[in-house]
């Protein structure tokens, strides 16, 4: 078994796969270590059947119960087949009860996982693939002189906002590379960001229910464009994927939170890893969990310890080591390594910022029943998007520090079980709760409810920057350990008062789109931000960002501009943890673009 | 030793050998089985003894692995089979073991050897074998480990044979053989799930009449042969029977206790009348009382929270009615078809075209193989 490589990459998702792809194509020896299994689409499986299915019980499986010594011990949870077992590998978050009625304490949560599988979160994502806006890269400069920000009495925004060390222009070539190599459909016209070239494939026809959205956006003067989605609609030359004779086959109700058995959703396996899998210089070791990085005392990570599929401890080494196992898990791995090794500890903690400024998104939206019924089970995740709430005018006139992308969801609640289990709830911790409790829904009343809600609900969502706070952080939990005996991640986070104001403001815009689109009276639709949810502090939307931010100043960041840990020569972190601010859009596209950028830096030194 | 060689030479055509078999097995077992010896994290409801090593294994019910079967050619005949993969996990990779499986899915007493799974060219502690088994079947099996017979140490499903001997058990998809409930238990559960589902509404009755009862004989035989109770509501009770045998074994105890309490109290309420002959109103009353957690005649010492049980039944009922038919409910997509016929546009075109997404022959999608 080969034990030395040019590059050892931990994680095969959005942060790891672009680097594996780039380095392997350039002839470097590459090892990818992935905790999860290698689940294949049909075209790669010798049997012709995929490990992913159009099966509602794969996305949200059988009931399990939390057996850990936490406040929600005994609570049911329902995970997908590629999410971790919570009792084996828990995330713990601290509930303060500030925004809701939950009793304060430490809770295990399924929030904050992407997916443990080759391809990581890109296997399950809804595939919305927006670039960040120009302002998203410069939120310090943008807000430096402002005195108009809502609900920010302590000036936290001006103190804590950071510019990225690179601009939108710097990211432009990497965005383009990502759009070309991953395989994304969409339209660039009406996007507020400058485009040099358009690599989008042609979108499929929108689901007719999205007509209400188009109407509402138009009535409000919101420039709209087809939501860029990482789903191929045409044959994709870079990955060699072919589209079925009827490209509409990609449309189904099994979209968000489902792996795609047909391989049309562009995850990092089908787009980046499968095309290089037969090269002699790359090896993918799936089902291998990295447990510790060791340093040699001179600024190099010289050994990567991992558990092989039998659970046996093994080690490998690489000229460079890239950590990309999603922000929470990457921070945990670095902190666990620091516990075991003094030199590693000293170097990774050259300041106290590792794990700090953990970020997710401010998100939320609004939802209505439309007057007609549609077949939502033939759709992709989203049809229309707008950057109306990301323009300078909008932000200045509403006293907001940063903007948001708004887009509609078309595939949500498209199938009968998902409709029932997400009744009055949209998140994974409270799934099924309302349906089981509303015992009056039987027979005739159940039928009435189906008639009201099946194929008639339409939602609009927003994704916005969260104010970075030092106190929002990932630590190691003092008592809870995973199945390997390693301390679990402890998530401590809160919503800033400006976040709350921002969510209220933009949720209202989502509601207005629906009011205008459906000819409803102004103010008749209620929007809301995620902070209002029962577990609003835990909610992460699987956008796991920050905690190891990059920057130009070693005193103010964990990573340098190339995403190298400051006091190491060969240690890089390239998942969402590098982000100093979370961006006003879904993060996968930017994580991939950044990983391509780092990959090209690495080519210069390997 | 000579016996072993003989066995290995006798390759049965039910054994499926594939490229990347090792990778397939590791993909489906490492997450659940690989761990440092530790606490019993996976015993939810006292369904396992704390000393049972299974309590240290996540999702024990996933073993043996029951998967779709395909031969790579897209041959539709494959749809009638499952790929069943037995996995045995030894303590370590170093000592080599001789593992075989004997079961009712193969020739009687034919020992089929499990092969040691390799990872990156080296031995692992896992041994596995894949076989092709028709859907809808129940089988018993045992492992032979270095000459010693034993039950599957991972799979908690067992069956006691007529001679009193216990074997390990598995069942394939779309299975309609009762595994969990006695007839009297099924009867009560059918009445309860009846009350929850919308099939006794006007629209529901019409659908059942048109779609379900009056199918021509051929398609009835083709589509519904495996169903043990055709008139049962789209197979929900069969789904519950199966989910309690496998994925949610920890809830078996809730059902066993509560159905017995209900049986008793119904007999008390209508003296002498069998629960299955009691009126719809009786079950409606019972449902309402359970929803309020205030049931006349309920034995609260035995089971303190009838409302909790009702909530469990609600979740299982809706899941059984609308999950993929391979789980035992929603027979031939009847639950989906109900929605598909209920919801049409003014030209009669369905607004839930489930067949478009679902694999042929259950649905109409010929790209997706299921």
Interface residues (C-beta under 8 A of the other chain):
Chain A: X1 X36 X37 X38 X39 X42 X45 X46 X47 X48 X49 X50 X51 X53 X54 X55 X56 X57 X61 X62 X63 X64 X65 X67 X68 X84 X85 X87 X88 X116 X244 X249 X252 X253 X254 X261 X262 X283 X285 X286 X287 X289 X307 X308 X309 X310 X311 X312 X373 X374 X375 X377 X378 X415 X416 X417 X420 X432 X435 X436 X437 X439 X440 X442 X443 X444 X446 X447 X450 X451 X454 X455 X483 X484 X485
Chain B: X18 X19 X20 X23 X26 X27 X28 X29 X30 X31 X32 X33 X34 X35 X36 X38 X41 X42 X43 X44 X45 X58 X59 X61 X67 X68 X69 X70 X71 X72 X73 X74 X83 X92 X93 X119 X120 X121 X122 X124 X125 X126 X195 X196 X197 X198 X200 X201 X203 X204 X243 X247 X248 X250 X251 X287 X291 X307 X310 X311 X312 X314 X315 X318 X319 X321 X322 X323 X324 X326 X327 X335 X336 X339 X342 X343 X345 X350 X351 X352 X353 X354 X356 X357 X358 X359 X365 X367 X368 X369 X370
